Amino acid sequence: GAVVSQHPSWVICKSGTSVKIECRSLDFQATTMFWYRQFPKQSLMLMATSNEGSKATYEQGVEKDKFLINHASLTLSTLTVTSAHPEDSSFYICSASLRETQYFGPGTRLLVL
Amino acid sequence: AQKVTQAQTEISVVEKEDVTLDCVYETRDTTYYLFWYKQPPSGELVFLIRRNSFDEQNEISGRYSWNFQKSTSSFNFTITASQVVDSAVYFCALSRAGGGFKTIFGAGTRLFVKA
C-alpha cells in the first residue's frame, strides 16, 4: 500500500518550454501532497504544499508563477515548470500524506537545454 | 523552529560491519513525528520508520534498529551486519503531528558499504 507514482520519470526540453509533471497516489487518497526539488548530493528542498481543492502554499523564495501547482483531485497533483531554463534542471520529487507519513514518488529528472 | 541535524555527511564501512547514523532534532512541539527514509542511487525515497514523540521504545526490524531518546533529542539508526545493498543516502526527518504538515529533512548521510 501507499504507492505514489510520478510521470514522466525523465524529461529533456528546450529552454523556454513548459513541462508538466504528474504525481498520483495510486492506492490511497491524499488531501495533501508536497513538491520537492533536490540538487545533486543535497537534501530535499520543499517547494510547495499542495492541498486538494485549494491554492498551493509556496515556500519562501519559490516563484509561484514559475512553478504552477494544481491539485484537482484527491489522487492527482501536477507541477508545471513554466518557461523552463537550464537552472531549473533538477530532480523533482512529490510526496503524498497518508496517516501522518509522507510517501514519495520515484522522482522526475528534468534537464533543460 | 524545527531543525534536523545529521552531522555525518558520509560514512564508509566494510560489509558485515555495524554502522550507526546519527540524527539530532530541535522542535518546540510536544507532539511530533520522526522519520527515517532511504534514498538509493535510483533516487526514490523509501520510508523506513515513523516514531511518535510519545513512544520512546526502541524498534528493531531485521538488521535495522532505531534508538529514540527524547532527553538528548536524538533518533539514531543502526544497521547491523551491513550489506552492499544498504549503500544509499539516509535522511532523518521531523514533522508536526496532525497530518498535512510539512516534513523537515536533515542533510542526509551517504553510506558506502564496500564488499
Interface residues (C-beta under 8 A of the other chain):
Chain A: A2 T31 T32 F34 K41 Q42 S43 L44 L46 T49 N51 F91 I93 S95 S97 R99 E100 T101 Q102 Y103 F104 G105 P106 G107 R109
Chain B: Y33 F35 Y37 S42 G43 E44 L45 V46 F47 R50 F91 S95 A97 G98 G99 G100 K102 T103 F105 G106 A107 G108 R110
